[in-house]
Amino acid sequence: MELINERMQVKRALKNWPDRYLAISKQELAIKKEKLSELDPETATAEDIAAIVGNTHLVHKSECCECGEDSWNIVKLGQDIEYDDPVAWICRDCLVKAIKLIDGG
């Protein structure tokens, strides 16, 4: 089980970003890496990351497998695909509905 929210994605992007963009020039990589290093992982936002890297691929809302809505608050249930186990990405609202269903209400 893993929480997939904006903060977690920002921290992951700041840590792993240079590893994902080897196709850009070394100069551009150095500039973007420096700008990213200036961000505070505890306060940076998805918009901050997108403004520097030029897209929203690294930090974005995720789609709930139950309702289909995009959300910043998703729980990933199950194992990664390499284990051939199903994975479900479920938003907070759907988790609350599931708990009510289990509780009989």
N, CA, C and O of each residue as an XYZ file, in Angstrom:
420
protein
N       0.857     -1.165      0.000
C       0.000      0.000      0.000
C       0.907      1.232      0.000
O       1.883      1.301      0.746
N       0.565      2.198     -0.847
C       1.390      3.401     -0.965
C       0.504      4.611     -1.230
O      -0.427      4.545     -2.033
N       0.797      5.708     -0.556
C       0.084      6.957     -0.789
C       0.717      7.671     -1.973
O       1.929      7.883     -2.000
N      -0.110      8.044     -2.959
C       0.358      8.768     -4.138
C      -0.294     10.151     -4.083
O      -1.428     10.330     -4.526
N       0.438     11.126     -3.534
C      -0.100     12.475     -3.453
C       0.900     13.470     -4.045
O       1.968     13.076     -4.513
N       0.558     14.733     -4.024
C       1.424     15.745     -4.627
C       2.791     15.805     -3.936
O       3.819     15.853     -4.611
N       2.812     15.803     -2.608
C       4.075     15.916     -1.874
C       5.011     14.766     -2.202
O       6.195     14.988     -2.456
N       4.494     13.529     -2.201
C       5.316     12.360     -2.502
C       5.894     12.465     -3.907
O       7.066     12.160     -4.128
N       5.065     12.899     -4.856
C       5.527     13.010     -6.239
C       6.567     14.114     -6.389
O       7.528     13.957     -7.141
N       6.387     15.233     -5.681
C       7.373     16.326     -5.735
C       8.715     15.819     -5.217
O       9.745     16.028     -5.857
N       8.711     15.161     -4.074
C       9.951     14.648     -3.502
C      10.627     13.654     -4.446
O      11.845     13.699     -4.620
N       9.862     12.773     -5.048
C      10.412     11.790     -5.980
C      10.979     12.482     -7.214
O      12.048     12.112     -7.698
N      10.267     13.485     -7.723
C      10.735     14.212     -8.906
C      12.039     14.949     -8.623
O      12.953     14.938     -9.447
N      12.125     15.589     -7.460
C      13.345     16.322     -7.122
C      14.529     15.381     -6.941
O      15.669     15.745     -7.229
N      14.260     14.190     -6.472
C      15.330     13.213     -6.260
C      15.763     12.537     -7.559
O      16.954     12.310     -7.771
N      14.810     12.214     -8.427
C      15.098     11.378     -9.596
C      15.097     12.096    -10.933
O      15.395     11.475    -11.953
N      14.775     13.371    -10.966
C      14.575     14.039    -12.247
C      15.714     13.880    -13.242
O      15.444     13.502    -14.382
N      16.960     14.142    -12.891
C      18.014     14.063    -13.919
C      18.141     12.693    -14.562
O      18.563     12.594    -15.715
N      17.789     11.646    -13.851
C      17.889     10.295    -14.397
C      16.894     10.043    -15.527
O      17.087      9.117    -16.316
N      15.842     10.841    -15.621
C      14.780     10.596    -16.593
C      14.908     11.435    -17.855
O      14.163     11.218    -18.811
N      15.820     12.375    -17.883
C      15.884     13.297    -19.009
C      17.269     13.343    -19.629
O      17.881     14.408    -19.714
N      17.752     12.222    -20.051
C      19.073     12.155    -20.654
C      19.073     12.638    -22.097
O      20.143     12.830    -22.676
N      17.903     12.840    -22.692
C      17.824     13.245    -24.095
C      18.050     14.746    -24.283
O      18.230     15.193    -25.416
N      18.045     15.522    -23.223
C      18.264     16.956    -23.362
C      19.755     17.247    -23.287
O      20.537     16.402    -22.850
N      20.145     18.433    -23.709
C      21.564     18.785    -23.717
C      22.106     18.840    -22.294
O      21.357     19.047    -21.339
N      23.396     18.656    -22.167
C      24.025     18.705    -20.843
C      23.861     20.081    -20.218
O      23.684     20.196    -19.005
N      23.920     21.128    -21.036
C      23.762     22.487    -20.527
C      22.350     22.690    -19.978
O      22.179     23.223    -18.882
N      21.337     22.262    -20.742
C      19.948     22.397    -20.290
C      19.708     21.561    -19.038
O      19.017     21.995    -18.117
N      20.276     20.372    -19.010
C      20.145     19.504    -17.838
C      20.738     20.184    -16.605
O      20.136     20.155    -15.531
N      21.905     20.791    -16.751
C      22.564     21.457    -15.626
C      21.737     22.636    -15.118
O      21.627     22.844    -13.910
N      21.159     23.403    -16.034
C      20.344     24.558    -15.644
C      19.100     24.103    -14.887
O      18.774     24.643    -13.830
N      18.411     23.108    -15.434
C      17.188     22.629    -14.788
C      17.490     21.944    -13.459
O      16.738     22.084    -12.495
N      18.591     21.206    -13.417
C      18.973     20.533    -12.185
C      19.264     21.567    -11.097
O      18.876     21.376     -9.945
N      19.939     22.654    -11.451
C      20.233     23.704    -10.477
C      18.946     24.355     -9.966
O      18.796     24.588     -8.767
N      18.022     24.646    -10.882
C      16.756     25.263    -10.473
C      15.956     24.325     -9.570
O      15.356     24.761     -8.588
N      15.952     23.045     -9.906
C      15.234     22.077     -9.073
C      15.875     21.953     -7.696
O      15.175     21.805     -6.694
N      17.196     22.012     -7.644
C      17.881     21.877     -6.356
C      17.572     23.041     -5.417
O      17.732     22.919     -4.202
N      17.133     24.158     -5.971
C      16.783     25.321     -5.163
C      15.395     25.197     -4.530
O      15.053     25.963     -3.629
N      14.600     24.241     -4.997
C      13.256     24.054     -4.453
C      13.305     23.310     -3.127
O      14.142     22.430     -2.925
N      12.408     23.668     -2.235
C      12.264     22.981     -0.957
C      11.285     21.822     -1.158
O      10.130     22.057     -1.513
N      11.718     20.578     -0.941
C      10.830     19.418     -1.138
C       9.569     19.454     -0.283
O       8.575     18.810     -0.616
N       9.604     20.201      0.811
C       8.450     20.266      1.709
C       7.421     21.316      1.292
O       6.281     21.282      1.756
N       7.812     22.248      0.420
C       6.879     23.310      0.038
C       6.689     23.445     -1.476
O       5.750     24.110     -1.913
N       7.544     22.841     -2.270
C       7.421     22.933     -3.728
C       6.115     22.289     -4.185
O       5.607     21.365     -3.551
N       5.586     22.789     -5.287
C       4.317     22.286     -5.807
C       4.514     21.654     -7.191
O       5.584     21.747     -7.793
N       3.462     21.020     -7.663
C       3.470     20.458     -9.009
C       3.747     21.547    -10.036
O       4.471     21.325    -11.006
N       3.170     22.722     -9.821
C       3.369     23.844    -10.742
C       4.824     24.298    -10.760
O       5.342     24.671    -11.813
N       5.487     24.271     -9.605
C       6.908     24.636     -9.541
C       7.751     23.690    -10.389
O       8.621     24.127    -11.142
N       7.487     22.406    -10.261
C       8.236     21.401    -11.020
C       7.972     21.571    -12.512
O       8.907     21.577    -13.312
N       6.701     21.710    -12.890
C       6.335     21.845    -14.307
C       6.956     23.093    -14.923
O       7.370     23.070    -16.082
N       7.025     24.177    -14.162
C       7.605     25.420    -14.683
C       9.082     25.240    -15.022
O       9.596     25.880    -15.940
N       9.753     24.381    -14.287
C      11.184     24.168    -14.527
C      11.427     23.130    -15.612
O      12.222     23.365    -16.521
N      10.754     21.984    -15.532
C      11.037     20.904    -16.489
C      10.249     21.033    -17.784
O      10.592     20.402    -18.785
N       9.190     21.850    -17.774
C       8.456     22.103    -19.011
C       7.281     21.189    -19.276
O       6.696     21.236    -20.358
N       6.919     20.347    -18.300
C       5.744     19.489    -18.482
C       5.232     19.026    -17.130
O       5.854     19.280    -16.098
N       4.100     18.349    -17.143
C       3.490     17.861    -15.897
C       3.622     16.348    -15.739
O       2.900     15.751    -14.940
N       4.515     15.728    -16.473
C       4.627     14.275    -16.454
C       5.106     13.719    -15.115
O       4.712     12.619    -14.726
N       5.947     14.464    -14.412
C       6.520     13.943    -13.170
C       5.623     14.097    -11.963
O       5.637     13.249    -11.070
N       4.839     15.166    -11.920
C       3.980     15.444    -10.770
C       2.604     15.822    -11.295
O       2.432     16.885    -11.891
N       1.635     14.960    -11.076
C       0.288     15.183    -11.603
C      -0.732     14.391    -10.803
O      -0.390     13.448    -10.089
N      -1.972     14.784    -10.932
C      -3.046     14.020    -10.299
C      -3.100     12.638    -10.939
O      -2.759     12.470    -12.109
N      -3.536     11.648    -10.152
C      -3.662     10.282    -10.646
C      -5.135      9.916    -10.764
O      -5.981     10.460    -10.055
N      -5.426      8.997    -11.659
C      -6.811      8.591    -11.894
C      -7.209      7.445    -10.974
O      -6.494      6.450    -10.856
N      -8.349      7.596    -10.329
C      -8.907      6.551     -9.473
C      -9.443      5.423    -10.351
O     -10.174      5.668    -11.311
N      -9.081      4.204    -10.021
C      -9.552      3.038    -10.778
C     -11.037      2.759    -10.566
O     -11.661      2.064    -11.367
N     -11.598      3.294     -9.500
C     -13.007      3.040     -9.184
C     -13.921      4.069     -9.847
O     -14.829      3.694    -10.589
N     -13.698      5.352     -9.592
C     -14.614      6.384    -10.103
C     -14.109      7.074    -11.370
O     -14.882      7.735    -12.064
N     -12.822      6.925    -11.676
C     -12.263      7.527    -12.878
C     -11.877      8.994    -12.746
O     -11.403      9.600    -13.707
N     -12.077      9.569    -11.564
C     -11.728     10.973    -11.339
C     -10.242     11.118    -11.027
O      -9.631     10.227    -10.437
N      -9.668     12.254    -11.431
C      -8.286     12.559    -11.083
C      -8.236     13.132     -9.675
O      -9.098     13.922     -9.288
N      -7.222     12.732     -8.909
C      -7.118     13.174     -7.518
C      -5.659     13.273     -7.099
O      -4.804     12.552     -7.613
N      -5.382     14.180     -6.153
C      -4.061     14.261     -5.527
C      -3.941     13.239     -4.410
O      -2.831     12.962     -3.955
N      -5.041     12.676     -3.959
C      -5.020     11.751     -2.825
C      -5.459     10.370     -3.269
O      -6.641     10.029     -3.236
N      -4.481      9.588     -3.684
C      -4.703      8.234     -4.194
C      -3.914      7.255     -3.336
O      -2.785      7.538     -2.935
N      -4.509      6.115     -3.061
C      -3.781      5.029     -2.411
C      -3.605      3.922     -3.441
O      -4.569      3.460     -4.053
N      -2.355      3.508     -3.620
C      -2.058      2.393     -4.521
C      -2.126      1.116     -3.698
O      -1.374      0.943     -2.738
N      -3.028      0.230     -4.078
C      -3.206     -1.048     -3.388
C      -2.690     -2.164     -4.278
O      -2.971     -2.171     -5.476
N      -1.952     -3.096     -3.728
C      -1.426     -4.218     -4.491
C       0.044     -4.044     -4.796
O       0.664     -3.059     -4.396
N       0.592     -5.001     -5.503
C       2.012     -5.010     -5.850
C       2.232     -4.397     -7.228
O       1.293     -4.208     -8.001
N       3.484     -4.093     -7.513
C       3.827     -3.586     -8.835
C       3.634     -4.667     -9.882
O       3.580     -5.855     -9.565
N       3.533     -4.250    -11.114
C       3.221     -5.146    -12.228
C       4.233     -6.288    -12.381
O       3.873     -7.363    -12.860
N       5.475     -6.075    -11.987
C       6.478     -7.131    -12.155
C       6.160     -8.373    -11.321
O       6.717     -9.445    -11.559
N       5.271     -8.225    -10.349
C       4.887     -9.363     -9.529
C       3.614    -10.041    -10.041
O       3.128    -10.991     -9.426
N       3.078     -9.562    -11.151
C       1.862    -10.112    -11.746
C       0.669    -10.086    -10.806
O      -0.254    -10.887    -10.951
N       0.681     -9.181     -9.853
C      -0.449     -8.987     -8.951
C      -1.211     -7.744     -9.391
O      -0.612     -6.784     -9.876
N      -2.515     -7.760     -9.226
C      -3.283     -6.572     -9.612
C      -2.966     -5.377     -8.724
O      -2.683     -5.520     -7.535
N      -3.020     -4.210     -9.323
C      -2.807     -2.960     -8.604
C      -4.026     -2.092     -8.832
O      -4.515     -1.980     -9.956
N      -4.517     -1.480     -7.771
C      -5.650     -0.554     -7.875
C      -5.231      0.778     -7.292
O      -4.600      0.831     -6.236
N      -5.581      1.853     -7.976
C      -5.328      3.209     -7.516
C      -6.686      3.767     -7.113
O      -7.543      3.982     -7.970
N      -6.894      4.006     -5.811
C      -8.208      4.376     -5.289
C      -8.132      5.724     -4.568
O      -7.247      5.950     -3.743
N      -9.078      6.621     -4.896
C      -9.108      7.950     -4.275
C      -9.725      7.883     -2.882
O     -10.332      6.884     -2.497
N      -9.555      8.958     -2.150
C     -10.062      9.043     -0.785
C     -11.574      8.843     -0.732
O     -12.072      8.094      0.109
N     -12.312      9.513     -1.633
C     -13.768      9.401     -1.614
C     -14.219      7.951     -1.804
O     -15.139      7.494     -1.126
N     -13.579      7.235     -2.717
C     -13.961      5.840     -2.948
C     -13.564      4.957     -1.769
O     -14.270      4.000     -1.449
N     -12.438      5.268     -1.120
C     -12.052      4.513      0.073
C     -13.065      4.719      1.195
O     -13.416      3.767      1.891
N     -13.534      5.943      1.376
C     -14.549      6.231      2.392
C     -15.835      5.460      2.078
O     -16.443      4.878      2.976
N     -16.247      5.453      0.813
C     -17.442      4.693      0.420
C     -17.261      3.205      0.695
O     -18.198      2.533      1.126
N     -16.044      2.684      0.445
C     -15.784      1.270      0.688
C     -15.878      0.946      2.172
O     -16.421     -0.091      2.553
N     -15.347      1.835      3.011
C     -15.426      1.602      4.456
C     -16.874      1.608      4.922
O     -17.269      0.779      5.741
N     -17.673      2.547      4.400
C     -19.106      2.585      4.746
C     -19.800      1.304      4.312
O     -20.659      0.783      5.023
N     -19.428      0.803      3.153
C     -20.010     -0.442      2.652
C     -19.656     -1.611      3.569
O     -20.513     -2.433      3.892
N     -18.404     -1.683      3.983
C     -17.983     -2.746      4.894
C     -18.699     -2.643      6.232
O     -19.081     -3.651      6.826
N     -18.878     -1.402      6.702
C     -19.524     -1.176      7.988
C     -21.053     -1.316      7.917
O     -21.741     -1.168      8.928
N     -21.573     -1.598      6.729
C     -22.997     -1.825      6.596
C     -23.822     -0.584      6.414
O     -25.041     -0.610      6.583
N     -23.173      0.502      6.070
C     -23.950      1.744      5.953
C     -23.798      2.339      4.642
O     -24.381      3.388      4.369
